[in-house]
Amino acid sequence: MSELALIIEDDEDLAEIFGEALKAADYTIEIIRDGLAAQERISQVVPTVITLDMHIPHVSGKALFNQIRADERLNKTRVVVATADAQIGEAMRGLADLVLIKPITFTQLRDLTFRLHQRK
Amino acid sequence: MKNRLSILFNRLTDVPTDFPDNARRQKILNILIVSIFFLTALAIILILALQNLVSLGLQGNEFYLAFVVLIGLAIVYFINRSKHLPSWLASFLFLVFLSAAFAYTDTPEQLANGRSLFVFTIPVIMSSMLLVPAASFLFAGLVTVELIIISNVSSVVPNGFAIGGFFLVAVVTWLSARSLEQAIKDLRVVNAELDQRVVERTSELATALSRETVEAGRREAILNSIADGVIVFDRTGTAILSNPSITNLVNKSQTEIIGKGLSDLLDSEDVKASDRVSLAALLEKSAQNLSNLRVKWGRKTLSVNAAEVRDGASQAIGTVAVFRDFTREAELEQMKNTFIAIVSHELRTPLNAILGYAEMLKEAVYGQINEKQKSVSGRIMTNTQRLLGIVSDLLDQAQIEAGKLKIQMIPCKPAELLDNIHGVMEKTASDKNLSLILKLDPAMDTTIIGDPQRLQQIMVNLTNNAVKFTDSGSVQVKVAPVGTKNWQIQTIDTGNGIPQDALEYIFETFRQVDGMSTRQHGGVGLGLSIVKQLVELMNGKITVESEIGKGSTFTVTLPLITHNGSPTVPSTKQE
């Protein structure tokens, strides 16, 4: 069983692309497209990587980020913030493990997340 | 009664002349004639009345003399009133008549050398008043002749002292009459000048008044015809003037505005408390020249400007406030912002998806593809990236124009910026067989304060531009400090160069060096314009040097800030 990558992204196409990139980086993927569902799922699983869109329905990206950071079980989980807003990106730099400003390419995400494997 | 008498007297003594000196003399003569006439008439009546009561034994010739006097006076009077006869004639006749009459007032002895000698001075004195001043000498001569005749009649030696006295009186009256006439003449001149001045001032005032009226009318017409609402407040903050347009903007009638204070104007449910505060600040401190204050007033958005009204001596005498209906503009602005926000998200998202899917096809995520398919996927990616770039440029331009683009001031590392250039531009450069040379001056601070995203954008745009217009050779990107106060980013290419006449407009929006190259080189001509605007937002400047066939050098000079909040220097001057 390969490591889990949680993709929190409301856009269907980007979720698909991110999913394929992470699959290509040898993760088991799970896509969540709603904030509330994401909140619930985060409390249940321990993913190695979470890609987090800062603008998703119902719950803000920042709130989700804080929830992840506050959860002891997830202290080894790497959070990759994916946002189109450069200013939010700058604000998250230093807080998140990785900040990617959209557009994010398939190869970029694949190569960067491949380095985040725990077993490495 | 008294009034009627004086009117009658005035009418009797009136003279028909326009010459002031003549008028004065003739008037005096008339007064004398009328007075003497009535006195003589009264005397005759009294004498007749008494004669009937008591026998006085009056000599008949004295009685007839009185009648002769009356007739003579009447003749002189009518001569004096005549318009056709010379004005001096009546006076002359009167005086001659008077002189002659004196001969009958006493005995010849008394007249020649006695108690009545003095009477001959009377015509001498009067002549200078009734004729010209020098006429006194004429009548001194006349009365001397008369005296000699009377003396001869009564066989008396003429009184030489008396004759000398007549001439002495003549001299004195001549001098005094002359100075009196001069004084009157001066007074008349002064009066005439005064009258003239009164006329002039009156006419000036009338002109000024009519001009003021015209000006006021014109001003009112202008005020009434403009679409902006205007209220003028006096120094105490009371509205003293407004125009019809204001009533529609603030939902108040003119009578609800004029004479009221600012607080009354703002005391409306239509105005939010915060807007009330800022409006009051604007209008009460108009000297600070706050302008274009936007407030919501009911359903309308108003743009308010205020300015002090000063009088001729630059004293503040009030405030004029101009209210403009900004509702439509505010709506359009809101629409534009919404549009930008939507476009920003909605246009980019599908483009990102296209880019991602094309890349996945190319990377054989969905199975192996042949070389042609791989190449097509690559071209989809390139074109999508180009489109994304154009969308970003347009959005940046829109944001700059709307004043919405804010420059952040956070720590950033020049080395990282250069590294990213390598990541972004290396492939494009190597595809064209250009060498991309990145140089970081060791003297450059490792961390500076600035906007990393925008600095990166400046670098990418300049480098992209250099690569685009260079067919062979190299593109250098150099980052170095300039003195202690500035730093600079330079891109040096070995490209086609830019014609001198084009250098001045290459930073303009939507311009490339020639119309054709937009097609040839891609882009919409916004790259350099955005760079220039970003550099200016950072208080920096951009310059370009270029030589046809040798290449171009773009230099961006920016203030060097190494500690957050404390710029080493705000100046952008190059050293």
Interface residues (C-beta under 8 A of the other chain):
Chain A: D11 D13 L14 E16 I17 E20 A24 A84 A86 Q87 G89 E90 K102 P103 I104 T105 F106 T107 R110
Chain B: S344 H345 R348 T349 P350 L351 N352 A353 L355 G356 Y357 E359 M360 E363 V365 L388 Q408 I410 P452 Q453
